[in-house]
Amino acid sequence: MELNPTILAKLIVLVRKHTGIAMTERKSVLLERRLRPRMQALSLSSYQDYLDRVERDGAEIPHFIDLVTTNDTLFFRTPQVWDYFAGRYLPDWWAAHHGKTLHIWSAAAASGEELYSIAMLCEQFKLGTPAFRYHIHATDISQQILGQAAAGQYEGRSVERLQSSHPDLFKKYFIVTGKVARVPDELKKHVSFGQHNLLQPLRPAQRFDLIFLRNVLIYFDIEHQKTVLQQARHSMAPHARLILGESETISRLETAYQFEQTMIYKLDEAAA
Ligand SMILES: C[S@@+](CC[C@H](N)C(=O)[O-])C[C@H]1O[C@@H](n2cnc3c(N)ncnc32)[C@H](O)[C@@H]1O
């Protein structure tokens, strides 16, 4: 089975159409490796046949999206973000919004490590401020990865890294059975899940106090980065903050966002 340049180009167009992800021809080996098991499962003998299937059969599109998205993530990825969230964001928010519920959106949540990191720190914050309430809405374009996030069961690298970076939180918040560490209902009850493409408006519409939009803009070209940021803006309360990944900078894009500190943005006053 060979992925020739013509079919590769057509697949790249389909990836962009369904996810916004800008792939280059250099990803051909990656695409081959990811699509091949699915083609075998469908008894398709060529990439052309698979291309036809995706183009003609809407039911195949969610599988295609699952295969072409990259879902790498970790608990407490990028420590500065968590220092900011626990040390500055939560106390400031609470001082300004006493008695209200904090609404957070983990957009591009992948397998959920980010949203449960948020939940653990919210629980910790609640220890000193028992009236504090929070809700996390977690979305991703991939149904399959979102299912993993909702299951909240982890093993391997994710768990090993968490055990060494935050042993106390791991011990306190996870239920371990053999090699599997499970998130308790105590954390899950604060989370809702929904499939969502960041290029489209979030439905139902909602205004969040804080949006984690990390390590996903890197997959888009500038045009789609701007679209995602425009959409996210409609989901932000006037005082909200947007958190990006460490290798993502949007200052050159002329958006409605104003740099606050590394990785943290707020809405321009005119846009808020
Ligand atoms: C590398 S993971 C980032 C996970 C997490 N935010 C973090 O920083 O660790 C990127 C995620 O973006 C999702 N994604 C890609 N394109 C998307 C789109 N158009 N809309 C929503 N999610 C998308 C992928 O499915 C993947 O789970």
PDBQT file of the ligand as one rigid body, heavy atoms in Angstrom, charges set to zero:
ROOT
HETATM    1  C1  LIG A 301      -1.799  18.415  21.621  1.00  0.00    +0.000 C 
HETATM    2  S1  LIG A 301      -3.446  18.284  22.178  1.00  0.00    +0.000 S 
HETATM    3  C2  LIG A 301      -3.497  19.549  23.422  1.00  0.00    +0.000 C 
HETATM    4  C3  LIG A 301      -4.054  19.051  24.735  1.00  0.00    +0.000 C 
HETATM    5  C4  LIG A 301      -4.017  20.024  25.900  1.00  0.00    +0.000 C 
HETATM    6  N1  LIG A 301      -4.738  21.243  25.606  1.00  0.00    +0.000 N 
HETATM    7  C5  LIG A 301      -2.602  20.346  26.298  1.00  0.00    +0.000 C 
HETATM    8  O1  LIG A 301      -2.141  21.461  26.081  1.00  0.00    +0.000 OA
HETATM    9  O2  LIG A 301      -1.925  19.464  26.835  1.00  0.00    +0.000 OA
HETATM   10  C6  LIG A 301      -4.332  19.048  20.835  1.00  0.00    +0.000 C 
HETATM   11  C7  LIG A 301      -5.816  18.686  20.815  1.00  0.00    +0.000 C 
HETATM   12  O3  LIG A 301      -6.476  19.556  19.894  1.00  0.00    +0.000 OA
HETATM   13  C8  LIG A 301      -7.549  18.854  19.312  1.00  0.00    +0.000 C 
HETATM   14  N2  LIG A 301      -7.966  19.556  18.086  1.00  0.00    +0.000 N 
HETATM   15  C9  LIG A 301      -7.335  19.582  16.875  1.00  0.00    +0.000 A 
HETATM   16  N3  LIG A 301      -8.044  20.318  16.004  1.00  0.00    +0.000 NA
HETATM   17  C10 LIG A 301      -9.137  20.755  16.669  1.00  0.00    +0.000 A 
HETATM   18  C11 LIG A 301     -10.259  21.562  16.321  1.00  0.00    +0.000 A 
HETATM   19  N4  LIG A 301     -10.396  22.062  15.079  1.00  0.00    +0.000 N 
HETATM   20  N5  LIG A 301     -11.194  21.800  17.250  1.00  0.00    +0.000 NA
HETATM   21  C12 LIG A 301     -11.084  21.292  18.502  1.00  0.00    +0.000 A 
HETATM   22  N6  LIG A 301     -10.049  20.531  18.908  1.00  0.00    +0.000 NA
HETATM   23  C13 LIG A 301      -9.093  20.270  18.002  1.00  0.00    +0.000 A 
HETATM   24  C14 LIG A 301      -6.968  17.466  19.072  1.00  0.00    +0.000 C 
HETATM   25  O4  LIG A 301      -7.974  16.493  18.922  1.00  0.00    +0.000 OA
HETATM   26  C15 LIG A 301      -6.105  17.285  20.329  1.00  0.00    +0.000 C 
HETATM   27  O5  LIG A 301      -6.775  16.534  21.305  1.00  0.00    +0.000 OA
ENDROOT
TORSDOF 0
